[in-house]
Amino acid sequence: MSPGSSTPSDLAEAAPVFAALGDRTRLALVDRLSTTGPLSIVRLTTGTAMTRQAITKHLQVLAGAGLVRDVRRGREHLWELDPERLDEARHSLEQISRQWDAALGRLKRFVEEAP
């Protein structure tokens, strides 16, 4: 494999992140946590039609993918974003993008050189 290319294990490690972000509600939760910082379940459900239980289930999926974590501050449980996993996912997408760019470049050269 060429330098900077993704290995199957790299992509397998990123798969849970992309699966978790594939849901509109979970993506909205990540967006909200990234703009507001840590929030409680009560604050995360405010302004939505979702129950605390439903939000908690979505947060557990995000936590399983390593995107968020439950932290205790005093007596309060807050959910916060783990930006490291998002950076890893972004890195995986950049690697895939470079591979596609290289493949398209090879195809272009092949077509242009054809008689």
N, C-alpha and C positions, 0 to 999 in steps of 0.2 A: 504494500500500500504506500502511496506517496505521503511525504511529510505533511502533517496537518490534516490528514484524512481521518474520518471517523472509523472506529473499529465497531464490529457488531456489538461488543460489550458496552461501548460508550453509548450507542443508540439504545441498547436495552435498558441502561441505567436511566436514560432520559425519558423513556416511554411512560412511566407512571406520572411524570410531571405533565406531559402533553395530554394524557388521558384525563387527569384531574382538571386541567384547564379547558378541556373540551366541553364542559358543561357551562351554560350561560350564567347560572347562579353562582357557581364557584369562581368563575372568572370575575364576576361583579364583586364578590367578597375580596378577592385578591386586589382588585383595583381600589376598593374602599380602604382596605388596610394599608395599601401603599401610599395613599394620599392623606389619611388621617392618623396613621400610627395605630398602636395597640388599642383594641376596643373590647368591651365585654359583650356577652351574648345579648344582653338587654339593648345595648347601643346598636349592635349589628342588626337586630330585628326591628328597631324603630324605623318607621316609614316604609315597611314592607308588609306584604300580606302573608308572609311566612311565619310559622311558629318557631319558637326557640328550639324545639326538638328537630325541626327540619333544618334549620341553620346549623345546629350542632352536628347533624349527620354530614352535611356538606363540609364543615370544618374538619371533621375527622378524616374524610377522604383527602382533603388538602394536607392535613398533618401526616397521613400515611405516605403521601408523595414527598414529604419534606418541605412543603411550601409555607406552612404556618406552624406555630407552636403555641401551646397553652402555657402562659406564665402567671405566676401568682404574685400579686403586689398587695401586700397587706392581707386583707380579707377577701380581696377581689381577684377573680380569675379573668385574665385578659388574653385575647388572641392577637398574636403579632406575626407579621410576615417575616419569612426567612429569605432575604434577598439572594443568598448564596445559591440556592437551588434555581432561582430564576436566571441568575448569571450562567449557571451550568447549562440550562436549557437554551439560552441565547447562544452560547458558545457552540452547542450541538447544531443549532439552525445555521449558524455562520459556516460551520464545516460542510454541512450539506449543500449550502448555497455555493460555496467554492467548488465543490465537486461537480455540481450541475453546470456552473460557469465553464469549468475546464472541459466537460463533456460537450457542451454546446460549441465551444471554441474549436474542438477537434472536428466536430461535424461540419462547421462552417468551412474550415480549411479543406476538408475532404471534398465538399461540394464545389468549392471554388477551384480546386485543382483538377476536378474531373474533366475529361475531354469533352 
